[in-house]
């Protein structure tokens, strides 16, 4: 819908301008757990729960080979250095190395492959070495030579099972993460290790930076830690996640780090269902050198989601592709702004990533398909899978603020372009135009143009507040208490408390707790429970056919 002459302010801002789903590869029976592009980008190999791997010709969307041999769901696949061999891992307890020239399995290696979404398998950058927990001892890591299938070295020393591993870029070292709460950095030619201790609980994920300088790790304690790779010294402890960190991914230049967590209960911390949902659908983007959080990449709420998020940087490091459910999202890696969203999968996305030439973003899903998306798309679809609950113009009319379950998005009032995003319990505009956001335990002043936090005006004890309203003349502010917390009246010049009224015991009803303002009303309004709407699927294509 173009802007109408008599209504220049009325314009549809979320209409896709081009087809987003370019190809759909369908042939597996059941989940597609993983995929990998060939080095030249012409072929794609997918791994499925139907015990097979399938090789696809990308330009024609044609299935050209099926690799049969595993006796259980295949969780992992990766090309080796020569581009004609791949390694796969299945929960039948084997790694297999295949030659795609004839489809034969050259070697079968015994390994402990769990049913976890992310297998504990690593391949060196040059494809010479493959590592996985040993079949008879999951506390030890076996390293094989891919060309001969012989075991090169066995790394022992952890007191708990190995949960993750990664090779250094030069292939001379390897880091392991363990349920014993430690990491070990191994020198492969000597079998010696340096222990990295600091996590309070099992360490779930680990990764070398592309420049071989740092190691990132995440664990059950909710911490992301950055270590000096050469001596094991802790450089940064990055706090902010509410649950177990299961994903750490460096950008290609090593300057940024993306992390994600699965929410876990913690004693003494009260969390709402929405807080759990938000944590389950967000990535955090960090500056590695300074240890500073750059952005929270909030995915769409609702939909079918897997256990945690998946993410990948583009080769030039400028974009991130990620999914925390059945919608793939493309982000600007510098600003954290959403570039495009790709709805289409009917079930959770298990992996997403860029093709080698970065012409596509590919995603595999439990819906049995691999989909290729147009990375040049700039249209953003529906902002969320849930309806927008509240809208309000800024006092000067230059911005529109929309609210959906604690996510506040700012849009340009003239062009309709998204210009910012923040999170909180509620918001209110002061008469002079300041944007005030309640985060539950504090009240922050935010830039009304971008939503960036400028200052914390005051903090609230215990459970804090879930609503805030400024008086028409701007001299007073009311904060609505949560639980047994009091509703308070504040002076907006000094930010001192004037009076308080007990809210009462227990928790407010949703109608009181959420301070939404439909149509610009400054009074709290009842909010019903929104029902998620299903995705708009791309047309499926059968294997061997190309979509029209």
Buried (B, 14 or more C-beta within 10 A) or exposed (E): EEBEEEEEEEBEBEEBEEEBBBBBBBBBEBBBBBBBBBBEBBBBBBBBBBBBBBBBBBEEBBBEBBBEBBEBBBBBBBBBBEBBBBBBBBBBBBBBBBBBEEBEBBBBBBBBBBEBBBBBBBBBBBBBBBBBBBBEBBBBBBBBBBBEBEEBBEBEBBEBBBBBBBBBBEBBBBBBBBBBBBBBBBEBEEEEBBEBEBBEBBBBBBBBBBBBBBBBBBBBBBBBBBBEBEEBEEBBEBEBBBBBBBBBBBBBEBBBBBBBBBBBEEEEEEBBEBBBBBBBBBBBBBBBEEBEBBBBBBBBBBBBBBEBBBBBBBEEBBBBBBBBBBBBBBBBBEEBBBBBBBBBBBBBBBBBBBBEEBBBBBBBBBBBBBBBBBBEBEBBBBBBBBEBBBBBBBBEEBBBBBBBBBBBBBBBBEEBEBBBBBBBBBBBBBEEEBBBBBBBBBBBBBBBBBBEBEEEBBEBEEBBBBBBBBBEEBEBBBBBBBBEBBBBBBEBEEEEEEEBEEBEEEBBEEEBBBBBBBEEEEEBBEBEEBEBEEBEBBEBBEBBEEBE
